[in-house]
Amino acid sequence: MKIKPEEVSLSLENFIREYVNKLERSGVILGLSGGIDSAVLAALCKRAVGPERTLALIMPEKDSEYEHIKDALDFVRELGIGTKLINLTPYLKKLGVYRLAPLSRIPFSHKLRGSLIKRAYHFYERKTGENPFSASIAGVKGKEFGSFISHRVAYYRIKHRVRMILLYYHGELENRLVVGAANRSEYEIGYFVKYGCDDATDIMPLIHLYKTQVRDLARYLNIPSRIIEKPPSPDILPGIVDEEAIGIPYEKVDLILLALEKGWEIGEMTKVLGTEEEKIIYMTNLIQKSEHMRKLYVPEGSSSISIFEHQ
């Protein structure tokens, strides 16, 4: 799991620079959320092509945490890169998105809405024995509370897809390469939005790095500690952070993924990693269920194309 951050950084800077030139772009554009992955990506882009050729879009909406917006704005000022702040709320209102979540129409505080959503999340787990994240990776046909899941999925996924559209719109206006912040941990277990702002991009420099490796790279790049240390969050539903949604801390997720990659048996993993067998099986199921998110399926007689394998 250990990396040599300086070597990784140089390699990724060269990778970004190579594709800017190869695809004949004038610079790069990325979405900046205030989280660690996009912060690392922004720092790498600046080092690769310079601050004047790097543009970050900050795209909050009414469910976004103020803390993340502030961190993103402060960070672009520290980096000295270009930025555009775009409020997604009007776009989402026009699409009728907020009507899918009754809580968004009730004048609760952001904190109270987050608490209520978290309670609903855990209620679903108790009633079905499965967390909403796992339940939403594939379809919901025949599932208990299927309508609840499908509405929540539509509610939050559209946010990342609108962000993707805006990234490409502004990227093409200014002839910029769209750069995504997906990491390997999230990509392998399906913890991302298919065709969203981290997935549907021109290049994904961090896709081969586990989350804990991204943190090591962040420290090398002098990303502010407030960004490195805060709980990672998709910031699309109040109250929900990554590790709570997934159900396992990233440190353990990464070790299980690495052990599976190395071909370890379940018994060996439980002994060495100190992880319950059911969590390893759960992780294996996530990988299998989310396979469709990493593949483009083609007609019979042709081979399917694995996006991940072709990086």
Steps between C-alpha positions, in 0.01 A plus 500: 500500500798732544586732213786733420304827483764700315526238223122463479453875480755541221346211307149645526614849409662356185182302427281812521741705293528224239125483443453876493747502212383177338137616486603851397347684796590842633473400866302289748171526686383308808225504758617608844284380790707592804592134547838330490481334156415815304749702707781258410389511138501881494851510648626248242340694214661823614842330514441338160382794290527807724242702695398713202398190302312331786133578563293362788121507502345514847139385460304495828122470537253535786602170665873582495680549830631853549826352635577336165420813300725710723784244481478495120501880472787537747701232320475655153620827650796316655582330169449812292313313227196622306155431641131537423231467767177363353188448710329177385177566689319687216587223252378228736181691579416527132541125467265446796768317696420644842142377476638145529615562859224637725751609763647753261167686495470520878671798670720286726855600569766328291620315810151373586438382143829313517397335825165390355661362184751307709217350706318397182822345370542286811129415510535349153800296618308362800193414295674338202839386629671692219628856491352739239834538321528126433130479412531775240798370300279279282128539432232485768257258332322292765680673788326616814470882500616496137318824423674672792841393367429591137382850598803561720732374226342730242521786752872483565646360177360779284712746698828343386369464145408867478850579626642282223299690239624834630861379505478399135311816404762731649781267398398508136442876505861548607656194333588335832556134591240371749678327788324264745579432866382137537731280709541123487323422828177669395523381142540131584205485741268722296503797736470757224236629262512337159536777238546749782765768540766259631430217255414659163820692432786510253757364745497366859851539645418355845318189382786262590543639855312372805348761730774460762761550227324819390534620860875429492527695175296784654750536784789514253318769298437707816123483470356683805454274800138610537426336163706186566358434846127567457275199432467446122151572372327498159317814622180413314282402797519681837635290785656220296878452486686238295600255770153496650342442160743222408495348848877439528785750559716573195811362668330160526334531156839556339669207674218265402514620138877456490477152652233400246722633221785283631275194502484444875249251635227626735643309796840660447344847485300455819812387684750757369271802465286429806186541290175307537424256220163666436670833420732334250204330334316834500794666323519218246129542430542875449771439240285248314178703518670817378671336202242653265613847609851437370407329174348592169290204386486423129293255292558126521794391289712794608699532820392741774731792558629550853559870562716424803722246324570739216636781716 
